[in-house]
Amino acid sequence: MARCDRCGKATRFGHSVSHSHVRTKRKFKPNIQRVTVTENGRRVRKSLCAKCIKTMSRNA
């Protein structure tokens, strides 16, 4: 299962609710990207969500 290496965000489950309020199961998937980041002077490949990538690039 896809999971963010920084914040731990993973797939969540819930319901799609139609106009008649019939509930069917659905998934809420985070936007996980494989990126290369510099960590302690080394380049490391990590799976990060888009929000963490945005935060890291803003702080860098």
Backbone as XML, in Angstrom:
<?xml version="1.0"?>
<chain id="A" units="angstrom">
  <residue number="1" name="MET">
    <atom name="N" x="0.845" y="-1.181" z="0.000"/>
    <atom name="CA" x="0.000" y="0.000" z="0.000"/>
    <atom name="C" x="0.888" y="1.242" z="0.000"/>
  </residue>
  <residue number="2" name="ALA">
    <atom name="N" x="0.508" y="2.230" z="-0.792"/>
    <atom name="CA" x="1.276" y="3.472" z="-0.880"/>
    <atom name="C" x="1.155" y="4.249" z="0.427"/>
  </residue>
  <residue number="3" name="ARG">
    <atom name="N" x="2.292" y="4.721" z="0.912"/>
    <atom name="CA" x="2.327" y="5.466" z="2.167"/>
    <atom name="C" x="3.430" y="6.515" z="2.072"/>
  </residue>
  <residue number="4" name="CYS">
    <atom name="N" x="3.162" y="7.711" z="2.581"/>
    <atom name="CA" x="4.155" y="8.780" z="2.596"/>
    <atom name="C" x="5.216" y="8.449" z="3.647"/>
  </residue>
  <residue number="5" name="ASP">
    <atom name="N" x="6.499" y="8.541" z="3.252"/>
    <atom name="CA" x="7.596" y="8.231" z="4.180"/>
    <atom name="C" x="7.780" y="9.306" z="5.239"/>
  </residue>
  <residue number="6" name="ARG">
    <atom name="N" x="7.259" y="10.499" z="5.010"/>
    <atom name="CA" x="7.452" y="11.596" z="5.956"/>
    <atom name="C" x="6.304" y="11.719" z="6.957"/>
  </residue>
  <residue number="7" name="CYS">
    <atom name="N" x="5.062" y="11.764" z="6.463"/>
    <atom name="CA" x="3.923" y="11.992" z="7.365"/>
    <atom name="C" x="3.097" y="10.737" z="7.621"/>
  </residue>
  <residue number="8" name="GLY">
    <atom name="N" x="3.318" y="9.666" z="6.851"/>
    <atom name="CA" x="2.596" y="8.420" z="7.068"/>
    <atom name="C" x="1.213" y="8.383" z="6.442"/>
  </residue>
  <residue number="9" name="LYS">
    <atom name="N" x="0.895" y="9.369" z="5.608"/>
    <atom name="CA" x="-0.421" y="9.416" z="4.969"/>
    <atom name="C" x="-0.585" y="8.196" z="4.059"/>
  </residue>
  <residue number="10" name="ALA">
    <atom name="N" x="-1.742" y="7.520" z="4.172"/>
    <atom name="CA" x="-1.998" y="6.320" z="3.384"/>
    <atom name="C" x="-3.445" y="6.333" z="2.902"/>
  </residue>
  <residue number="11" name="THR">
    <atom name="N" x="-3.838" y="5.288" z="2.184"/>
    <atom name="CA" x="-5.195" y="5.191" z="1.664"/>
    <atom name="C" x="-6.203" y="5.146" z="2.798"/>
  </residue>
  <residue number="12" name="ARG">
    <atom name="N" x="-7.259" y="5.960" z="2.690"/>
    <atom name="CA" x="-8.347" y="5.979" z="3.666"/>
    <atom name="C" x="-9.582" y="5.427" z="2.990"/>
  </residue>
  <residue number="13" name="PHE">
    <atom name="N" x="-10.505" y="4.910" z="3.770"/>
    <atom name="CA" x="-11.722" y="4.323" z="3.226"/>
    <atom name="C" x="-12.936" y="5.086" z="3.709"/>
  </residue>
  <residue number="14" name="GLY">
    <atom name="N" x="-13.957" y="5.119" z="2.875"/>
    <atom name="CA" x="-15.177" y="5.816" z="3.241"/>
    <atom name="C" x="-16.305" y="5.384" z="2.330"/>
  </residue>
  <residue number="15" name="HIS">
    <atom name="N" x="-17.288" y="6.255" z="2.148"/>
    <atom name="CA" x="-18.449" y="5.962" z="1.326"/>
    <atom name="C" x="-18.645" y="7.042" z="0.268"/>
  </residue>
  <residue number="16" name="SER">
    <atom name="N" x="-19.083" y="6.604" z="-0.915"/>
    <atom name="CA" x="-19.652" y="7.519" z="-1.881"/>
    <atom name="C" x="-21.131" y="7.580" z="-1.550"/>
  </residue>
  <residue number="17" name="VAL">
    <atom name="N" x="-21.686" y="8.773" z="-1.458"/>
    <atom name="CA" x="-23.095" y="8.924" z="-1.107"/>
    <atom name="C" x="-23.815" y="9.549" z="-2.295"/>
  </residue>
  <residue number="18" name="SER">
    <atom name="N" x="-24.776" y="8.807" z="-2.835"/>
    <atom name="CA" x="-25.514" y="9.283" z="-4.003"/>
    <atom name="C" x="-26.616" y="10.263" z="-3.577"/>
  </residue>
  <residue number="19" name="HIS">
    <atom name="N" x="-27.312" y="10.786" z="-4.557"/>
    <atom name="CA" x="-28.409" y="11.726" z="-4.282"/>
    <atom name="C" x="-29.500" y="11.075" z="-3.426"/>
  </residue>
  <residue number="20" name="SER">
    <atom name="N" x="-29.691" y="9.753" z="-3.615"/>
    <atom name="CA" x="-30.694" y="9.026" z="-2.826"/>
    <atom name="C" x="-30.114" y="8.477" z="-1.520"/>
  </residue>
  <residue number="21" name="HIS">
    <atom name="N" x="-28.897" y="8.875" z="-1.193"/>
    <atom name="CA" x="-28.182" y="8.480" z="0.023"/>
    <atom name="C" x="-27.843" y="6.993" z="0.091"/>
  </residue>
  <residue number="22" name="VAL">
    <atom name="N" x="-27.726" y="6.350" z="-1.074"/>
    <atom name="CA" x="-27.215" y="4.979" z="-1.121"/>
    <atom name="C" x="-25.709" y="5.076" z="-0.948"/>
  </residue>
  <residue number="23" name="ARG">
    <atom name="N" x="-25.172" y="4.333" z="0.005"/>
    <atom name="CA" x="-23.743" y="4.410" z="0.297"/>
    <atom name="C" x="-23.014" y="3.217" z="-0.313"/>
  </residue>
  <residue number="24" name="THR">
    <atom name="N" x="-21.940" y="3.517" z="-1.057"/>
    <atom name="CA" x="-21.091" y="2.467" z="-1.613"/>
    <atom name="C" x="-19.666" y="2.746" z="-1.170"/>
  </residue>
  <residue number="25" name="LYS">
    <atom name="N" x="-18.889" y="1.686" z="-0.985"/>
    <atom name="CA" x="-17.516" y="1.840" z="-0.499"/>
    <atom name="C" x="-16.630" y="2.499" z="-1.551"/>
  </residue>
  <residue number="26" name="ARG">
    <atom name="N" x="-15.706" y="3.332" z="-1.094"/>
    <atom name="CA" x="-14.738" y="3.968" z="-1.976"/>
    <atom name="C" x="-13.435" y="4.175" z="-1.221"/>
  </residue>
  <residue number="27" name="LYS">
    <atom name="N" x="-12.386" y="4.574" z="-1.953"/>
    <atom name="CA" x="-11.065" y="4.825" z="-1.376"/>
    <atom name="C" x="-10.681" y="6.275" z="-1.616"/>
  </residue>
  <residue number="28" name="PHE">
    <atom name="N" x="-10.004" y="6.862" z="-0.629"/>
    <atom name="CA" x="-9.406" y="8.182" z="-0.766"/>
    <atom name="C" x="-7.898" y="7.958" z="-0.815"/>
  </residue>
  <residue number="29" name="LYS">
    <atom name="N" x="-7.295" y="8.101" z="-1.996"/>
    <atom name="CA" x="-5.873" y="7.816" z="-2.167"/>
    <atom name="C" x="-5.066" y="9.112" z="-2.135"/>
  </residue>
  <residue number="30" name="PRO">
    <atom name="N" x="-3.971" y="9.150" z="-1.350"/>
    <atom name="CA" x="-3.122" y="10.342" z="-1.343"/>
    <atom name="C" x="-2.294" y="10.414" z="-2.623"/>
  </residue>
  <residue number="31" name="ASN">
    <atom name="N" x="-1.851" y="11.610" z="-2.955"/>
    <atom name="CA" x="-1.044" y="11.838" z="-4.153"/>
    <atom name="C" x="0.414" y="11.530" z="-3.817"/>
  </residue>
  <residue number="32" name="ILE">
    <atom name="N" x="0.814" y="10.249" z="-3.938"/>
    <atom name="CA" x="2.159" y="9.795" z="-3.587"/>
    <atom name="C" x="3.056" y="9.856" z="-4.819"/>
  </residue>
  <residue number="33" name="GLN">
    <atom name="N" x="4.219" y="10.491" z="-4.670"/>
    <atom name="CA" x="5.196" y="10.616" z="-5.750"/>
    <atom name="C" x="6.536" y="10.052" z="-5.283"/>
  </residue>
  <residue number="34" name="ARG">
    <atom name="N" x="7.276" y="9.424" z="-6.211"/>
    <atom name="CA" x="8.633" y="8.959" z="-5.919"/>
    <atom name="C" x="9.584" y="10.106" z="-6.260"/>
  </residue>
  <residue number="35" name="VAL">
    <atom name="N" x="10.286" y="10.644" z="-5.253"/>
    <atom name="CA" x="11.185" y="11.772" z="-5.472"/>
    <atom name="C" x="12.553" y="11.464" z="-4.876"/>
  </residue>
  <residue number="36" name="THR">
    <atom name="N" x="13.556" y="12.142" z="-5.388"/>
    <atom name="CA" x="14.914" y="12.028" z="-4.854"/>
    <atom name="C" x="15.179" y="13.255" z="-4.003"/>
  </residue>
  <residue number="37" name="VAL">
    <atom name="N" x="15.534" y="13.038" z="-2.738"/>
    <atom name="CA" x="15.815" y="14.132" z="-1.811"/>
    <atom name="C" x="17.212" y="13.949" z="-1.241"/>
  </residue>
  <residue number="38" name="THR">
    <atom name="N" x="17.809" y="15.056" z="-0.818"/>
    <atom name="CA" x="19.119" y="15.006" z="-0.189"/>
    <atom name="C" x="18.930" y="14.898" z="1.314"/>
  </residue>
  <residue number="39" name="GLU">
    <atom name="N" x="19.503" y="13.846" z="1.901"/>
    <atom name="CA" x="19.360" y="13.591" z="3.328"/>
    <atom name="C" x="20.745" y="13.291" z="3.895"/>
  </residue>
  <residue number="40" name="ASN">
    <atom name="N" x="21.225" y="14.139" z="4.779"/>
    <atom name="CA" x="22.562" y="13.990" z="5.367"/>
    <atom name="C" x="23.648" y="13.922" z="4.298"/>
  </residue>
  <residue number="41" name="GLY">
    <atom name="N" x="23.503" y="14.739" z="3.249"/>
    <atom name="CA" x="24.502" y="14.799" z="2.187"/>
    <atom name="C" x="24.395" y="13.678" z="1.171"/>
  </residue>
  <residue number="42" name="ARG">
    <atom name="N" x="23.424" y="12.794" z="1.301"/>
    <atom name="CA" x="23.245" y="11.692" z="0.347"/>
    <atom name="C" x="21.910" y="11.858" z="-0.365"/>
  </residue>
  <residue number="43" name="ARG">
    <atom name="N" x="21.870" y="11.414" z="-1.620"/>
    <atom name="CA" x="20.617" y="11.440" z="-2.371"/>
    <atom name="C" x="19.863" y="10.149" z="-2.097"/>
  </residue>
  <residue number="44" name="VAL">
    <atom name="N" x="18.603" y="10.282" z="-1.672"/>
    <atom name="CA" x="17.789" y="9.136" z="-1.292"/>
    <atom name="C" x="16.447" y="9.224" z="-2.014"/>
  </residue>
  <residue number="45" name="ARG">
    <atom name="N" x="15.963" y="8.087" z="-2.535"/>
    <atom name="CA" x="14.634" y="8.045" z="-3.161"/>
    <atom name="C" x="13.601" y="7.753" z="-2.092"/>
  </residue>
  <residue number="46" name="LYS">
    <atom name="N" x="12.555" y="8.571" z="-2.069"/>
    <atom name="CA" x="11.499" y="8.410" z="-1.081"/>
    <atom name="C" x="10.140" y="8.530" z="-1.747"/>
  </residue>
  <residue number="47" name="SER">
    <atom name="N" x="9.134" y="7.930" z="-1.112"/>
    <atom name="CA" x="7.740" y="8.099" z="-1.530"/>
    <atom name="C" x="7.141" y="9.168" z="-0.641"/>
  </residue>
  <residue number="48" name="LEU">
    <atom name="N" x="6.812" y="10.325" z="-1.235"/>
    <atom name="CA" x="6.269" y="11.438" z="-0.471"/>
    <atom name="C" x="4.947" y="11.888" z="-1.073"/>
  </residue>
  <residue number="49" name="CYS">
    <atom name="N" x="4.055" y="12.386" z="-0.212"/>
    <atom name="CA" x="2.804" y="12.950" z="-0.720"/>
    <atom name="C" x="3.097" y="14.351" z="-1.252"/>
  </residue>
  <residue number="50" name="ALA">
    <atom name="N" x="2.195" y="14.860" z="-2.083"/>
    <atom name="CA" x="2.397" y="16.150" z="-2.730"/>
    <atom name="C" x="2.520" y="17.273" z="-1.709"/>
  </residue>
  <residue number="51" name="LYS">
    <atom name="N" x="1.776" y="17.192" z="-0.602"/>
    <atom name="CA" x="1.837" y="18.236" z="0.413"/>
    <atom name="C" x="3.215" y="18.276" z="1.074"/>
  </residue>
  <residue number="52" name="CYS">
    <atom name="N" x="3.814" y="17.117" z="1.341"/>
    <atom name="CA" x="5.151" y="17.077" z="1.944"/>
    <atom name="C" x="6.214" y="17.580" z="0.971"/>
  </residue>
  <residue number="53" name="ILE">
    <atom name="N" x="6.071" y="17.262" z="-0.318"/>
    <atom name="CA" x="7.007" y="17.765" z="-1.323"/>
    <atom name="C" x="6.946" y="19.276" z="-1.375"/>
  </residue>
  <residue number="54" name="LYS">
    <atom name="N" x="5.732" y="19.835" z="-1.336"/>
    <atom name="CA" x="5.550" y="21.283" z="-1.367"/>
    <atom name="C" x="6.167" y="21.926" z="-0.132"/>
  </residue>
  <residue number="55" name="THR">
    <atom name="N" x="5.944" y="21.328" z="1.047"/>
    <atom name="CA" x="6.503" y="21.864" z="2.289"/>
    <atom name="C" x="8.020" y="21.832" z="2.269"/>
  </residue>
  <residue number="56" name="MET">
    <atom name="N" x="8.597" y="20.705" z="1.817"/>
    <atom name="CA" x="10.063" y="20.570" z="1.783"/>
    <atom name="C" x="10.689" y="21.556" z="0.807"/>
  </residue>
  <residue number="57" name="SER">
    <atom name="N" x="10.068" y="21.776" z="-0.348"/>
    <atom name="CA" x="10.646" y="22.700" z="-1.324"/>
    <atom name="C" x="10.522" y="24.148" z="-0.838"/>
  </residue>
  <residue number="58" name="ARG">
    <atom name="N" x="9.482" y="24.451" z="-0.070"/>
    <atom name="CA" x="9.301" y="25.800" z="0.466"/>
    <atom name="C" x="10.340" y="26.086" z="1.551"/>
  </residue>
  <residue number="59" name="ASN">
    <atom name="N" x="10.684" y="25.093" z="2.355"/>
    <atom name="CA" x="11.636" y="25.269" z="3.453"/>
    <atom name="C" x="13.082" y="25.172" z="3.002"/>
  </residue>
  <residue number="60" name="ALA">
    <atom name="N" x="13.321" y="24.657" z="1.799"/>
    <atom name="CA" x="14.700" y="24.471" z="1.327"/>
    <atom name="C" x="15.283" y="25.752" z="0.782"/>
  </residue>
</chain>
